Amino acid sequence: MKRYLKFLSSEDGAVTVDWVVLTAAVVSLAILAMFAIFDGSTNMGDTVRDYLTDTGIEEIWDPETADS
């Protein structure tokens, strides 16, 4: 019983637990940020692709007004 009470009152390892919790929080936030950035970049890429596919070269570049 004495060993059990000593184990419960001991603070060894508490710093390790703190670091594990903080590291897990940072990794979780990084993963959430990655998904947010990925979704935004996918939507922007789709928009650019649609514009370039649906727009003729004459609308994008006019050779009469372009510099030689």
HTML snippet that shows the backbone in 3Dmol.js (N, CA, C, O; Angstrom):
<script src="https://3Dmol.org/build/3Dmol-min.js"></script>
<div id="view" style="width:600px;height:400px;position:relative"></div>
<script>
const pdb = `
ATOM      1  N   MET A   1       0.818  -1.192   0.000  1.00  0.00           N
ATOM      2  CA  MET A   1       0.000   0.000   0.000  1.00  0.00           C
ATOM      3  C   MET A   1       0.863   1.256   0.000  1.00  0.00           C
ATOM      4  O   MET A   1       0.510   2.277  -0.591  1.00  0.00           O
ATOM      5  N   LYS A   2       1.993   1.153   0.674  1.00  0.00           N
ATOM      6  CA  LYS A   2       2.891   2.299   0.771  1.00  0.00           C
ATOM      7  C   LYS A   2       3.445   2.679  -0.612  1.00  0.00           C
ATOM      8  O   LYS A   2       3.568   3.861  -0.934  1.00  0.00           O
ATOM      9  N   ARG A   3       3.775   1.667  -1.419  1.00  0.00           N
ATOM     10  CA  ARG A   3       4.284   1.929  -2.777  1.00  0.00           C
ATOM     11  C   ARG A   3       3.214   2.610  -3.637  1.00  0.00           C
ATOM     12  O   ARG A   3       3.515   3.500  -4.432  1.00  0.00           O
ATOM     13  N   TYR A   4       1.980   2.185  -3.466  1.00  0.00           N
ATOM     14  CA  TYR A   4       0.878   2.751  -4.235  1.00  0.00           C
ATOM     15  C   TYR A   4       0.676   4.228  -3.899  1.00  0.00           C
ATOM     16  O   TYR A   4       0.497   5.048  -4.799  1.00  0.00           O
ATOM     17  N   LEU A   5       0.704   4.564  -2.637  1.00  0.00           N
ATOM     18  CA  LEU A   5       0.551   5.960  -2.224  1.00  0.00           C
ATOM     19  C   LEU A   5       1.731   6.805  -2.688  1.00  0.00           C
ATOM     20  O   LEU A   5       1.564   7.962  -3.073  1.00  0.00           O
ATOM     21  N   LYS A   6       2.934   6.214  -2.647  1.00  0.00           N
ATOM     22  CA  LYS A   6       4.119   6.932  -3.129  1.00  0.00           C
ATOM     23  C   LYS A   6       3.997   7.200  -4.633  1.00  0.00           C
ATOM     24  O   LYS A   6       4.349   8.278  -5.112  1.00  0.00           O
ATOM     25  N   PHE A   7       3.496   6.208  -5.364  1.00  0.00           N
ATOM     26  CA  PHE A   7       3.312   6.378  -6.811  1.00  0.00           C
ATOM     27  C   PHE A   7       2.298   7.487  -7.103  1.00  0.00           C
ATOM     28  O   PHE A   7       2.523   8.301  -7.998  1.00  0.00           O
ATOM     29  N   LEU A   8       1.211   7.530  -6.379  1.00  0.00           N
ATOM     30  CA  LEU A   8       0.184   8.550  -6.606  1.00  0.00           C
ATOM     31  C   LEU A   8       0.659   9.954  -6.264  1.00  0.00           C
ATOM     32  O   LEU A   8       0.241  10.923  -6.899  1.00  0.00           O
ATOM     33  N   SER A   9       1.527  10.070  -5.269  1.00  0.00           N
ATOM     34  CA  SER A   9       1.997  11.394  -4.864  1.00  0.00           C
ATOM     35  C   SER A   9       3.215  11.860  -5.675  1.00  0.00           C
ATOM     36  O   SER A   9       3.591  13.031  -5.622  1.00  0.00           O
ATOM     37  N   SER A  10       3.816  10.948  -6.415  1.00  0.00           N
ATOM     38  CA  SER A  10       5.004  11.298  -7.200  1.00  0.00           C
ATOM     39  C   SER A  10       4.628  12.169  -8.395  1.00  0.00           C
ATOM     40  O   SER A  10       3.589  11.960  -9.020  1.00  0.00           O
ATOM     41  N   GLU A  11       5.470  13.137  -8.705  1.00  0.00           N
ATOM     42  CA  GLU A  11       5.232  14.019  -9.849  1.00  0.00           C
ATOM     43  C   GLU A  11       6.182  13.723 -11.005  1.00  0.00           C
ATOM     44  O   GLU A  11       6.218  14.476 -11.978  1.00  0.00           O
ATOM     45  N   ASP A  12       6.939  12.658 -10.917  1.00  0.00           N
ATOM     46  CA  ASP A  12       7.821  12.263 -12.012  1.00  0.00           C
ATOM     47  C   ASP A  12       6.979  11.907 -13.228  1.00  0.00           C
ATOM     48  O   ASP A  12       6.002  11.165 -13.125  1.00  0.00           O
ATOM     49  N   GLY A  13       7.357  12.430 -14.351  1.00  0.00           N
ATOM     50  CA  GLY A  13       6.638  12.146 -15.585  1.00  0.00           C
ATOM     51  C   GLY A  13       5.558  13.165 -15.914  1.00  0.00           C
ATOM     52  O   GLY A  13       4.985  13.123 -17.002  1.00  0.00           O
ATOM     53  N   ALA A  14       5.273  14.070 -15.001  1.00  0.00           N
ATOM     54  CA  ALA A  14       4.211  15.046 -15.262  1.00  0.00           C
ATOM     55  C   ALA A  14       4.591  15.967 -16.419  1.00  0.00           C
ATOM     56  O   ALA A  14       3.735  16.338 -17.223  1.00  0.00           O
ATOM     57  N   VAL A  15       5.851  16.333 -16.508  1.00  0.00           N
ATOM     58  CA  VAL A  15       6.302  17.190 -17.604  1.00  0.00           C
ATOM     59  C   VAL A  15       6.184  16.453 -18.930  1.00  0.00           C
ATOM     60  O   VAL A  15       5.822  17.048 -19.945  1.00  0.00           O
ATOM     61  N   THR A  16       6.486  15.168 -18.923  1.00  0.00           N
ATOM     62  CA  THR A  16       6.350  14.373 -20.144  1.00  0.00           C
ATOM     63  C   THR A  16       4.901  14.339 -20.604  1.00  0.00           C
ATOM     64  O   THR A  16       4.626  14.468 -21.797  1.00  0.00           O
ATOM     65  N   VAL A  17       3.990  14.169 -19.687  1.00  0.00           N
ATOM     66  CA  VAL A  17       2.564  14.163 -20.038  1.00  0.00           C
ATOM     67  C   VAL A  17       2.156  15.517 -20.606  1.00  0.00           C
ATOM     68  O   VAL A  17       1.399  15.579 -21.575  1.00  0.00           O
ATOM     69  N   ASP A  18       2.646  16.590 -20.017  1.00  0.00           N
ATOM     70  CA  ASP A  18       2.343  17.926 -20.537  1.00  0.00           C
ATOM     71  C   ASP A  18       2.822  18.072 -21.974  1.00  0.00           C
ATOM     72  O   ASP A  18       2.091  18.575 -22.827  1.00  0.00           O
ATOM     73  N   TRP A  19       4.037  17.637 -22.241  1.00  0.00           N
ATOM     74  CA  TRP A  19       4.584  17.750 -23.594  1.00  0.00           C
ATOM     75  C   TRP A  19       3.824  16.882 -24.589  1.00  0.00           C
ATOM     76  O   TRP A  19       3.627  17.284 -25.735  1.00  0.00           O
ATOM     77  N   VAL A  20       3.402  15.712 -24.168  1.00  0.00           N
ATOM     78  CA  VAL A  20       2.634  14.840 -25.061  1.00  0.00           C
ATOM     79  C   VAL A  20       1.304  15.499 -25.412  1.00  0.00           C
ATOM     80  O   VAL A  20       0.891  15.472 -26.572  1.00  0.00           O
ATOM     81  N   VAL A  21       0.639  16.081 -24.444  1.00  0.00           N
ATOM     82  CA  VAL A  21      -0.646  16.752 -24.694  1.00  0.00           C
ATOM     83  C   VAL A  21      -0.451  17.967 -25.596  1.00  0.00           C
ATOM     84  O   VAL A  21      -1.222  18.170 -26.534  1.00  0.00           O
ATOM     85  N   LEU A  22       0.567  18.774 -25.323  1.00  0.00           N
ATOM     86  CA  LEU A  22       0.833  19.949 -26.166  1.00  0.00           C
ATOM     87  C   LEU A  22       1.194  19.546 -27.598  1.00  0.00           C
ATOM     88  O   LEU A  22       0.738  20.173 -28.554  1.00  0.00           O
ATOM     89  N   THR A  23       2.007  18.509 -27.744  1.00  0.00           N
ATOM     90  CA  THR A  23       2.380  18.045 -29.081  1.00  0.00           C
ATOM     91  C   THR A  23       1.166  17.527 -29.842  1.00  0.00           C
ATOM     92  O   THR A  23       1.021  17.794 -31.035  1.00  0.00           O
ATOM     93  N   ALA A  24       0.302  16.797 -29.170  1.00  0.00           N
ATOM     94  CA  ALA A  24      -0.924  16.306 -29.814  1.00  0.00           C
ATOM     95  C   ALA A  24      -1.811  17.461 -30.259  1.00  0.00           C
ATOM     96  O   ALA A  24      -2.417  17.398 -31.329  1.00  0.00           O
ATOM     97  N   ALA A  25      -1.893  18.507 -29.459  1.00  0.00           N
ATOM     98  CA  ALA A  25      -2.699  19.672 -29.829  1.00  0.00           C
ATOM     99  C   ALA A  25      -2.121  20.372 -31.054  1.00  0.00           C
ATOM    100  O   ALA A  25      -2.866  20.755 -31.956  1.00  0.00           O
ATOM    101  N   VAL A  26      -0.804  20.542 -31.096  1.00  0.00           N
ATOM    102  CA  VAL A  26      -0.161  21.202 -32.238  1.00  0.00           C
ATOM    103  C   VAL A  26      -0.339  20.376 -33.509  1.00  0.00           C
ATOM    104  O   VAL A  26      -0.629  20.929 -34.570  1.00  0.00           O
ATOM    105  N   VAL A  27      -0.172  19.088 -33.414  1.00  0.00           N
ATOM    106  CA  VAL A  27      -0.352  18.221 -34.585  1.00  0.00           C
ATOM    107  C   VAL A  27      -1.798  18.278 -35.070  1.00  0.00           C
ATOM    108  O   VAL A  27      -2.044  18.330 -36.275  1.00  0.00           O
ATOM    109  N   SER A  28      -2.744  18.268 -34.153  1.00  0.00           N
ATOM    110  CA  SER A  28      -4.160  18.349 -34.538  1.00  0.00           C
ATOM    111  C   SER A  28      -4.471  19.661 -35.253  1.00  0.00           C
ATOM    112  O   SER A  28      -5.174  19.665 -36.264  1.00  0.00           O
ATOM    113  N   LEU A  29      -3.959  20.759 -34.741  1.00  0.00           N
ATOM    114  CA  LEU A  29      -4.181  22.052 -35.398  1.00  0.00           C
ATOM    115  C   LEU A  29      -3.529  22.102 -36.777  1.00  0.00           C
ATOM    116  O   LEU A  29      -4.091  22.673 -37.711  1.00  0.00           O
ATOM    117  N   ALA A  30      -2.353  21.508 -36.904  1.00  0.00           N
ATOM    118  CA  ALA A  30      -1.682  21.480 -38.205  1.00  0.00           C
ATOM    119  C   ALA A  30      -2.487  20.675 -39.224  1.00  0.00           C
ATOM    120  O   ALA A  30      -2.583  21.059 -40.389  1.00  0.00           O
ATOM    121  N   ILE A  31      -3.051  19.580 -38.788  1.00  0.00           N
ATOM    122  CA  ILE A  31      -3.872  18.766 -39.698  1.00  0.00           C
ATOM    123  C   ILE A  31      -5.130  19.525 -40.106  1.00  0.00           C
ATOM    124  O   ILE A  31      -5.515  19.495 -41.275  1.00  0.00           O
ATOM    125  N   LEU A  32      -5.770  20.198 -39.170  1.00  0.00           N
ATOM    126  CA  LEU A  32      -6.952  21.001 -39.508  1.00  0.00           C
ATOM    127  C   LEU A  32      -6.610  22.117 -40.488  1.00  0.00           C
ATOM    128  O   LEU A  32      -7.365  22.375 -41.425  1.00  0.00           O
ATOM    129  N   ALA A  33      -5.483  22.774 -40.278  1.00  0.00           N
ATOM    130  CA  ALA A  33      -5.055  23.836 -41.195  1.00  0.00           C
ATOM    131  C   ALA A  33      -4.765  23.264 -42.577  1.00  0.00           C
ATOM    132  O   ALA A  33      -5.095  23.884 -43.588  1.00  0.00           O
ATOM    133  N   MET A  34      -4.152  22.091 -42.627  1.00  0.00           N
ATOM    134  CA  MET A  34      -3.844  21.462 -43.914  1.00  0.00           C
ATOM    135  C   MET A  34      -5.130  21.196 -44.708  1.00  0.00           C
ATOM    136  O   MET A  34      -5.191  21.468 -45.907  1.00  0.00           O
ATOM    137  N   PHE A  35      -6.142  20.669 -44.038  1.00  0.00           N
ATOM    138  CA  PHE A  35      -7.404  20.403 -44.738  1.00  0.00           C
ATOM    139  C   PHE A  35      -8.063  21.692 -45.219  1.00  0.00           C
ATOM    140  O   PHE A  35      -8.630  21.716 -46.312  1.00  0.00           O
ATOM    141  N   ALA A  36      -8.002  22.759 -44.432  1.00  0.00           N
ATOM    142  CA  ALA A  36      -8.591  24.027 -44.838  1.00  0.00           C
ATOM    143  C   ALA A  36      -7.868  24.596 -46.055  1.00  0.00           C
ATOM    144  O   ALA A  36      -8.509  25.079 -46.988  1.00  0.00           O
ATOM    145  N   ILE A  37      -6.554  24.542 -46.050  1.00  0.00           N
ATOM    146  CA  ILE A  37      -5.768  25.050 -47.180  1.00  0.00           C
ATOM    147  C   ILE A  37      -5.998  24.195 -48.417  1.00  0.00           C
ATOM    148  O   ILE A  37      -6.119  24.723 -49.522  1.00  0.00           O
ATOM    149  N   PHE A  38      -6.059  22.880 -48.240  1.00  0.00           N
ATOM    150  CA  PHE A  38      -6.268  21.979 -49.371  1.00  0.00           C
ATOM    151  C   PHE A  38      -7.609  22.245 -50.046  1.00  0.00           C
ATOM    152  O   PHE A  38      -7.691  22.299 -51.273  1.00  0.00           O
ATOM    153  N   ASP A  39      -8.666  22.413 -49.236  1.00  0.00           N
ATOM    154  CA  ASP A  39      -9.990  22.685 -49.816  1.00  0.00           C
ATOM    155  C   ASP A  39     -10.001  24.009 -50.574  1.00  0.00           C
ATOM    156  O   ASP A  39     -10.565  24.091 -51.665  1.00  0.00           O
ATOM    157  N   GLY A  40      -9.387  25.038 -50.014  1.00  0.00           N
ATOM    158  CA  GLY A  40      -9.347  26.339 -50.675  1.00  0.00           C
ATOM    159  C   GLY A  40      -8.556  26.303 -51.969  1.00  0.00           C
ATOM    160  O   GLY A  40      -8.966  26.898 -52.965  1.00  0.00           O
ATOM    161  N   SER A  41      -7.435  25.617 -51.962  1.00  0.00           N
ATOM    162  CA  SER A  41      -6.617  25.568 -53.177  1.00  0.00           C
ATOM    163  C   SER A  41      -7.277  24.719 -54.251  1.00  0.00           C
ATOM    164  O   SER A  41      -7.133  25.005 -55.440  1.00  0.00           O
ATOM    165  N   THR A  42      -7.990  23.693 -53.855  1.00  0.00           N
ATOM    166  CA  THR A  42      -8.713  22.877 -54.834  1.00  0.00           C
ATOM    167  C   THR A  42      -9.807  23.697 -55.500  1.00  0.00           C
ATOM    168  O   THR A  42      -9.973  23.634 -56.718  1.00  0.00           O
ATOM    169  N   ASN A  43     -10.550  24.460 -54.720  1.00  0.00           N
ATOM    170  CA  ASN A  43     -11.612  25.292 -55.286  1.00  0.00           C
ATOM    171  C   ASN A  43     -11.046  26.346 -56.230  1.00  0.00           C
ATOM    172  O   ASN A  43     -11.619  26.597 -57.290  1.00  0.00           O
ATOM    173  N   MET A  44      -9.925  26.966 -55.856  1.00  0.00           N
ATOM    174  CA  MET A  44      -9.328  27.975 -56.716  1.00  0.00           C
ATOM    175  C   MET A  44      -8.802  27.340 -58.001  1.00  0.00           C
ATOM    176  O   MET A  44      -8.952  27.909 -59.083  1.00  0.00           O
ATOM    177  N   GLY A  45      -8.198  26.184 -57.888  1.00  0.00           N
ATOM    178  CA  GLY A  45      -7.709  25.482 -59.074  1.00  0.00           C
ATOM    179  C   GLY A  45      -8.838  25.121 -60.023  1.00  0.00           C
ATOM    180  O   GLY A  45      -8.691  25.242 -61.239  1.00  0.00           O
ATOM    181  N   ASP A  46      -9.959  24.680 -59.480  1.00  0.00           N
ATOM    182  CA  ASP A  46     -11.119  24.361 -60.315  1.00  0.00           C
ATOM    183  C   ASP A  46     -11.650  25.600 -61.025  1.00  0.00           C
ATOM    184  O   ASP A  46     -12.040  25.528 -62.190  1.00  0.00           O
ATOM    185  N   THR A  47     -11.666  26.733 -60.332  1.00  0.00           N
ATOM    186  CA  THR A  47     -12.147  27.978 -60.929  1.00  0.00           C
ATOM    187  C   THR A  47     -11.245  28.410 -62.075  1.00  0.00           C
ATOM    188  O   THR A  47     -11.740  28.805 -63.131  1.00  0.00           O
ATOM    189  N   VAL A  48      -9.943  28.344 -61.892  1.00  0.00           N
ATOM    190  CA  VAL A  48      -8.997  28.726 -62.949  1.00  0.00           C
ATOM    191  C   VAL A  48      -9.126  27.769 -64.129  1.00  0.00           C
ATOM    192  O   VAL A  48      -9.126  28.205 -65.280  1.00  0.00           O
ATOM    193  N   ARG A  49      -9.235  26.476 -63.858  1.00  0.00           N
ATOM    194  CA  ARG A  49      -9.382  25.493 -64.927  1.00  0.00           C
ATOM    195  C   ARG A  49     -10.640  25.765 -65.754  1.00  0.00           C
ATOM    196  O   ARG A  49     -10.604  25.730 -66.984  1.00  0.00           O
ATOM    197  N   ASP A  50     -11.749  26.035 -65.067  1.00  0.00           N
ATOM    198  CA  ASP A  50     -13.002  26.302 -65.780  1.00  0.00           C
ATOM    199  C   ASP A  50     -12.893  27.563 -66.633  1.00  0.00           C
ATOM    200  O   ASP A  50     -13.378  27.584 -67.764  1.00  0.00           O
ATOM    201  N   TYR A  51     -12.266  28.611 -66.108  1.00  0.00           N
ATOM    202  CA  TYR A  51     -12.110  29.851 -66.865  1.00  0.00           C
ATOM    203  C   TYR A  51     -11.264  29.620 -68.107  1.00  0.00           C
ATOM    204  O   TYR A  51     -11.625  30.056 -69.200  1.00  0.00           O
ATOM    205  N   LEU A  52     -10.152  28.943 -67.941  1.00  0.00           N
ATOM    206  CA  LEU A  52      -9.267  28.722 -69.085  1.00  0.00           C
ATOM    207  C   LEU A  52      -9.877  27.775 -70.109  1.00  0.00           C
ATOM    208  O   LEU A  52      -9.609  27.896 -71.305  1.00  0.00           O
ATOM    209  N   THR A  53     -10.689  26.840 -69.652  1.00  0.00           N
ATOM    210  CA  THR A  53     -11.333  25.910 -70.578  1.00  0.00           C
ATOM    211  C   THR A  53     -12.451  26.591 -71.363  1.00  0.00           C
ATOM    212  O   THR A  53     -12.621  26.326 -72.553  1.00  0.00           O
ATOM    213  N   ASP A  54     -13.206  27.457 -70.716  1.00  0.00           N
ATOM    214  CA  ASP A  54     -14.378  28.069 -71.338  1.00  0.00           C
ATOM    215  C   ASP A  54     -14.074  29.354 -72.096  1.00  0.00           C
ATOM    216  O   ASP A  54     -14.934  29.848 -72.826  1.00  0.00           O
ATOM    217  N   THR A  55     -12.883  29.904 -71.945  1.00  0.00           N
ATOM    218  CA  THR A  55     -12.551  31.180 -72.558  1.00  0.00           C
ATOM    219  C   THR A  55     -11.648  30.939 -73.774  1.00  0.00           C
ATOM    220  O   THR A  55     -10.657  30.212 -73.697  1.00  0.00           O
ATOM    221  N   GLY A  56     -12.011  31.559 -74.883  1.00  0.00           N
ATOM    222  CA  GLY A  56     -11.188  31.424 -76.078  1.00  0.00           C
ATOM    223  C   GLY A  56      -9.941  32.282 -75.984  1.00  0.00           C
ATOM    224  O   GLY A  56      -9.876  33.221 -75.191  1.00  0.00           O
ATOM    225  N   ILE A  57      -8.957  31.954 -76.796  1.00  0.00           N
ATOM    226  CA  ILE A  57      -7.687  32.695 -76.773  1.00  0.00           C
ATOM    227  C   ILE A  57      -7.904  34.147 -77.196  1.00  0.00           C
ATOM    228  O   ILE A  57      -7.179  35.039 -76.756  1.00  0.00           O
ATOM    229  N   GLU A  58      -8.897  34.380 -78.045  1.00  0.00           N
ATOM    230  CA  GLU A  58      -9.161  35.745 -78.494  1.00  0.00           C
ATOM    231  C   GLU A  58      -9.628  36.640 -77.339  1.00  0.00           C
ATOM    232  O   GLU A  58      -9.365  37.842 -77.334  1.00  0.00           O
ATOM    233  N   GLU A  59     -10.309  36.055 -76.379  1.00  0.00           N
ATOM    234  CA  GLU A  59     -10.789  36.837 -75.236  1.00  0.00           C
ATOM    235  C   GLU A  59      -9.666  37.118 -74.239  1.00  0.00           C
ATOM    236  O   GLU A  59      -9.681  38.142 -73.554  1.00  0.00           O
ATOM    237  N   ILE A  60      -8.713  36.225 -74.160  1.00  0.00           N
ATOM    238  CA  ILE A  60      -7.629  36.376 -73.191  1.00  0.00           C
ATOM    239  C   ILE A  60      -6.513  37.261 -73.742  1.00  0.00           C
ATOM    240  O   ILE A  60      -5.959  38.087 -73.017  1.00  0.00           O
ATOM    241  N   TRP A  61      -6.180  37.090 -75.032  1.00  0.00           N
ATOM    242  CA  TRP A  61      -5.041  37.805 -75.603  1.00  0.00           C
ATOM    243  C   TRP A  61      -5.461  38.399 -76.949  1.00  0.00           C
ATOM    244  O   TRP A  61      -5.900  37.682 -77.849  1.00  0.00           O
ATOM    245  N   ASP A  62      -5.320  39.706 -77.068  1.00  0.00           N
ATOM    246  CA  ASP A  62      -5.632  40.386 -78.316  1.00  0.00           C
ATOM    247  C   ASP A  62      -4.312  40.757 -78.979  1.00  0.00           C
ATOM    248  O   ASP A  62      -3.583  41.596 -78.450  1.00  0.00           O
ATOM    249  N   PRO A  63      -3.981  40.152 -80.131  1.00  0.00           N
ATOM    250  CA  PRO A  63      -2.676  40.421 -80.759  1.00  0.00           C
ATOM    251  C   PRO A  63      -2.523  41.854 -81.240  1.00  0.00           C
ATOM    252  O   PRO A  63      -1.394  42.321 -81.393  1.00  0.00           O
ATOM    253  N   GLU A  64      -3.618  42.573 -81.486  1.00  0.00           N
ATOM    254  CA  GLU A  64      -3.513  43.958 -81.972  1.00  0.00           C
ATOM    255  C   GLU A  64      -3.057  44.901 -80.860  1.00  0.00           C
ATOM    256  O   GLU A  64      -2.394  45.901 -81.133  1.00  0.00           O
ATOM    257  N   THR A  65      -3.400  44.597 -79.631  1.00  0.00           N
ATOM    258  CA  THR A  65      -3.013  45.474 -78.529  1.00  0.00           C
ATOM    259  C   THR A  65      -1.775  44.975 -77.795  1.00  0.00           C
ATOM    260  O   THR A  65      -1.268  45.660 -76.906  1.00  0.00           O
ATOM    261  N   ALA A  66      -1.289  43.810 -78.146  1.00  0.00           N
ATOM    262  CA  ALA A  66      -0.125  43.243 -77.457  1.00  0.00           C
ATOM    263  C   ALA A  66       1.158  43.930 -77.926  1.00  0.00           C
ATOM    264  O   ALA A  66       1.268  44.343 -79.080  1.00  0.00           O
ATOM    265  N   ASP A  67       2.107  44.042 -77.029  1.00  0.00           N
ATOM    266  CA  ASP A  67       3.418  44.625 -77.382  1.00  0.00           C
ATOM    267  C   ASP A  67       4.212  43.595 -78.182  1.00  0.00           C
ATOM    268  O   ASP A  67       4.149  42.397 -77.907  1.00  0.00           O
ATOM    269  N   SER A  68       4.942  44.064 -79.152  1.00  0.00           N
ATOM    270  CA  SER A  68       5.751  43.160 -79.986  1.00  0.00           C
ATOM    271  C   SER A  68       7.091  42.919 -79.356  1.00  0.00           C
ATOM    272  O   SER A  68       7.910  42.185 -79.909  1.00  0.00           O
TER     273      SER A  68
END
`;
const viewer = $3Dmol.createViewer("view");
viewer.addModel(pdb, "pdb");
viewer.setStyle({}, {cartoon: {color: "spectrum"}});
viewer.zoomTo();
viewer.render();
</script>
